[in-house]
Amino acid sequence: MNQKEVLSLQSMPAASASYGRPPCRFINREFFIVTYESDPAAIRQAVPEPLEPDGSNTVSYEWIKMPDSSGLGSYEESGIVIPCTFHGEPCNFVAQMYLDNAPAILGGREIWGFPKKWAKPRLRVEETETLTGTLHYNNVLVAMGTMPFKYHILDAEETAKSIAKTQVNLKLIPDVDGTPKIAQLAAYNLENITVKGAWSGPARLSLVPHVNAPVADLPVKAYVGGKHFIADLTLPYARVIHDYLQ
């Protein structure tokens, strides 16, 4: 390979790219989100400056099922999102993510800075009427959320607006000597959103302390509610909104 060919490669390994080129199109992407009140000090510790927690003291715990994602395949995901502001603009900080798909982990970390680790999330309707999300890390259950199945219909337009809200990741990649090579806040907005169904209802969430999947570090103080929706959408490339090395 010459230099031009090297620079045209999508990703390592050179012989076989680990993931496809964005943008990534998701079909029938299913979300289950439990929003709850947590400890303000724990929230502040989890949010990197210059982001600021939005003052609601809330956290959203999410399960996402992605059966059809271009360039990435079929997989499920779970994690924590914290509502914040960046210079006054509302945004969500993606604090933790756990999933069972190597292309999504590799591409997510290398391009967008998603905080992805390997684990086993599952989203399903348990028995007859309970939407149930679970997260196992190293075969240990660390999170479980439940919600009645499709209780109250949500407005599709408002749901699409919430999906399109600015999301922010802390992207950290070291240089070959271990010093920081990339230290950024990377932002993106999901696009081309078609909501196929959206529902709300009461929800419950159980978080188990685990050193390698510290979801319980943001403890549940009170429940706000649950949301369940299905949508088609596109994940574009991100943009840098803050560079810690400059």
C-alpha positions as CSV (number, residue, x, y, z in Angstrom):
1,M,0.0,0.0,0.0
2,N,1.2,3.5,-0.8
3,Q,0.5,6.5,1.5
4,K,-2.7,7.5,-0.4
5,E,-4.1,4.0,0.0
6,V,-3.2,3.9,3.7
7,L,-5.0,7.3,4.3
8,S,-8.1,6.1,2.4
9,L,-8.6,3.1,4.7
10,Q,-11.8,3.2,6.9
11,S,-10.3,1.6,10.0
12,M,-8.0,-1.0,11.4
13,P,-7.2,-3.7,10.5
14,A,-6.2,-2.7,7.0
15,A,-7.1,-6.1,5.6
16,S,-10.7,-5.9,6.8
17,A,-12.4,-2.7,8.2
18,S,-14.0,-3.2,11.6
19,Y,-17.1,-1.1,10.7
20,G,-18.7,0.7,7.8
21,R,-18.5,4.4,7.0
22,P,-21.0,6.7,8.6
23,P,-23.7,8.0,8.4
24,C,-25.4,5.0,9.9
25,R,-29.1,4.4,9.3
26,F,-31.1,2.6,12.0
27,I,-34.4,0.9,11.1
28,N,-36.9,0.1,13.9
29,R,-34.6,1.3,16.7
30,E,-36.4,0.6,19.9
31,F,-35.9,2.7,23.1
32,F,-36.8,2.1,26.7
33,I,-35.9,5.0,29.0
34,V,-36.4,5.2,32.8
35,T,-35.9,8.8,34.1
36,Y,-35.2,9.2,37.8
37,E,-34.0,11.7,40.3
38,S,-30.4,11.1,41.6
39,D,-27.8,12.6,43.9
40,P,-26.7,16.1,42.7
41,A,-23.1,15.6,43.8
42,A,-22.8,12.3,42.0
43,I,-24.3,13.9,38.9
44,R,-21.8,16.8,39.1
45,Q,-18.9,14.3,39.5
46,A,-20.0,12.4,36.4
47,V,-20.3,15.5,34.1
48,P,-17.1,16.9,32.7
49,E,-16.6,20.7,32.5
50,P,-17.5,22.9,30.7
51,L,-20.8,20.9,30.6
52,E,-23.2,21.8,33.4
53,P,-25.9,19.6,34.8
54,D,-29.3,21.2,33.9
55,G,-30.4,21.5,37.6
56,S,-33.2,18.9,37.4
57,N,-31.1,16.3,39.3
58,T,-32.4,13.7,36.9
59,V,-30.7,10.9,35.0
60,S,-32.1,8.7,32.2
61,Y,-31.2,5.0,32.1
62,E,-31.7,3.6,28.6
63,W,-32.1,0.3,26.8
64,I,-31.9,0.4,23.0
65,K,-32.6,-2.5,20.6
66,M,-31.1,-2.0,17.1
67,P,-32.1,-4.9,14.8
68,D,-31.0,-3.1,11.6
69,S,-28.1,-0.6,11.6
70,S,-26.1,0.0,8.4
71,G,-22.4,-0.6,8.8
72,L,-22.8,-2.0,12.3
73,G,-25.2,-4.9,12.2
74,S,-27.8,-6.0,14.8
75,Y,-27.3,-5.4,18.5
76,E,-28.6,-4.1,21.8
77,E,-27.3,-1.4,24.1
78,S,-27.8,0.0,27.6
79,G,-26.5,3.1,29.4
80,I,-26.8,6.3,31.3
81,V,-27.6,9.8,29.9
82,I,-27.5,13.0,32.0
83,P,-29.4,16.2,30.9
84,C,-26.9,19.1,30.8
85,T,-26.3,22.5,29.2
86,F,-23.3,23.7,27.1
87,H,-23.0,27.5,27.2
88,G,-26.7,27.6,27.8
89,E,-27.7,25.1,25.1
90,P,-29.7,22.0,26.3
91,C,-27.9,18.8,25.6
92,N,-27.5,15.2,26.9
93,F,-24.2,13.9,28.2
94,V,-23.7,10.2,27.4
95,A,-22.0,9.0,30.5
96,Q,-21.9,5.2,30.2
97,M,-22.8,2.7,27.5
98,Y,-22.8,-1.2,27.4
99,L,-23.4,-3.3,24.3
100,D,-22.8,-6.7,22.6
101,N,-21.4,-5.7,19.2
102,A,-17.7,-5.2,18.3
103,P,-18.2,-3.0,15.2
104,A,-20.4,-0.6,17.2
105,I,-18.0,-0.5,20.1
106,L,-14.9,0.1,17.9
107,G,-16.6,2.6,15.6
108,G,-18.4,4.3,18.4
109,R,-15.3,4.9,20.4
110,E,-13.0,5.8,17.5
111,I,-15.3,8.2,15.6
112,W,-17.8,9.7,18.0
113,G,-16.2,9.0,21.4
114,F,-19.0,6.9,22.7
115,P,-18.1,5.5,26.2
116,K,-18.8,1.9,25.1
117,K,-17.9,-1.3,26.9
118,W,-18.7,-4.9,26.2
119,A,-21.7,-6.3,28.2
120,K,-25.0,-8.1,27.6
121,P,-28.1,-5.8,27.5
122,R,-31.5,-7.2,26.7
123,L,-34.8,-5.6,26.0
124,R,-37.9,-7.7,25.7
125,V,-41.6,-8.1,26.7
126,E,-41.4,-10.4,29.7
127,E,-44.3,-13.0,29.7
128,T,-47.3,-11.0,28.7
129,E,-47.3,-7.3,29.6
130,T,-44.1,-6.0,31.2
131,L,-41.4,-4.3,29.1
132,T,-38.2,-5.4,30.7
133,G,-34.6,-4.3,30.2
134,T,-31.7,-6.1,31.8
135,L,-27.9,-5.5,31.8
136,H,-25.4,-8.3,32.6
137,Y,-21.7,-7.5,33.0
138,N,-19.5,-10.6,33.2
139,N,-22.6,-12.7,33.8
140,V,-23.6,-10.5,36.8
141,L,-26.9,-8.6,36.7
142,V,-26.2,-4.9,37.3
143,A,-29.4,-3.2,36.0
144,M,-33.0,-4.1,35.5
145,G,-35.8,-1.8,34.4
146,T,-39.5,-2.5,34.0
147,M,-42.5,-0.6,32.5
148,P,-46.1,-1.6,31.6
149,F,-46.3,-2.4,27.8
150,K,-47.7,0.5,25.8
151,Y,-49.9,2.2,28.5
152,H,-50.2,5.8,27.3
153,I,-49.6,7.1,23.7
154,L,-47.1,9.9,23.4
155,D,-47.1,12.6,20.7
156,A,-44.9,11.5,17.8
157,E,-43.7,15.0,17.0
158,E,-42.6,15.7,20.5
159,T,-40.9,12.4,20.7
160,A,-38.9,13.2,17.5
161,K,-37.8,16.5,19.0
162,S,-36.5,14.7,22.1
163,I,-34.6,12.2,19.9
164,A,-33.0,15.1,17.9
165,K,-31.7,16.8,21.1
166,T,-27.9,17.4,21.0
167,Q,-26.0,14.5,22.5
168,V,-22.4,15.0,23.8
169,N,-19.6,12.5,24.4
170,L,-16.3,12.8,26.1
171,K,-13.8,11.4,23.6
172,L,-10.5,10.3,25.1
173,I,-7.8,8.6,22.9
174,P,-4.1,8.3,24.1
175,D,-1.0,8.7,22.0
176,V,1.5,5.9,21.6
177,D,3.4,7.0,24.7
178,G,0.2,7.1,26.8
179,T,-0.2,10.9,26.9
180,P,-3.5,12.4,25.6
181,K,-3.7,12.5,21.8
182,I,-7.4,13.4,21.7
183,A,-9.4,14.9,24.5
184,Q,-12.6,16.4,23.2
185,L,-16.3,17.0,23.8
186,A,-17.9,15.6,20.6
187,A,-21.5,16.5,19.8
188,Y,-24.0,15.1,17.3
189,N,-27.7,15.3,16.5
190,L,-29.7,12.3,15.2
191,E,-31.3,13.1,11.8
192,N,-34.1,11.9,9.4
193,I,-36.2,10.7,12.3
194,T,-39.5,8.9,11.7
195,V,-41.3,7.9,14.9
196,K,-43.3,4.7,14.5
197,G,-44.8,4.5,17.9
198,A,-44.3,6.1,21.4
199,W,-45.7,5.4,24.8
200,S,-45.2,6.4,28.4
201,G,-46.0,4.9,31.8
202,P,-44.8,4.2,35.3
203,A,-41.3,2.6,35.5
204,R,-39.0,1.0,38.1
205,L,-35.2,0.6,38.0
206,S,-32.8,-1.6,40.0
207,L,-29.1,-0.8,39.9
208,V,-26.5,-3.1,41.5
209,P,-23.0,-1.7,42.5
210,H,-20.3,-3.1,40.2
211,V,-16.7,-1.8,39.8
212,N,-16.5,-2.3,36.1
213,A,-20.1,-1.3,35.3
214,P,-20.7,1.5,37.8
215,V,-24.3,2.3,36.9
216,A,-25.3,2.4,40.6
217,D,-22.9,5.3,41.2
218,L,-25.9,7.4,40.1
219,P,-28.4,6.1,42.6
220,V,-32.1,6.2,42.3
221,K,-33.7,8.7,44.7
222,A,-37.2,9.0,43.1
223,Y,-38.9,7.9,39.9
224,V,-40.0,10.3,37.2
225,G,-41.4,7.8,34.7
226,G,-40.7,5.7,31.7
227,K,-40.9,6.1,27.9
228,H,-40.9,3.5,25.1
229,F,-40.6,4.4,21.5
230,I,-39.6,3.0,18.1
231,A,-38.1,5.1,15.3
232,D,-36.1,5.1,12.1
233,L,-33.2,7.5,12.3
234,T,-29.7,8.4,11.0
235,L,-26.5,8.9,13.1
236,P,-24.2,11.4,11.2
237,Y,-20.6,12.3,11.9
238,A,-20.0,14.3,15.1
239,R,-18.5,17.8,15.6
240,V,-16.0,19.0,18.2
241,I,-17.5,21.6,20.6
242,H,-14.6,21.6,23.1
243,D,-10.9,20.6,22.9
244,Y,-9.2,20.0,26.2
245,L,-5.8,20.2,24.6
246,Q,-6.1,23.7,23.1
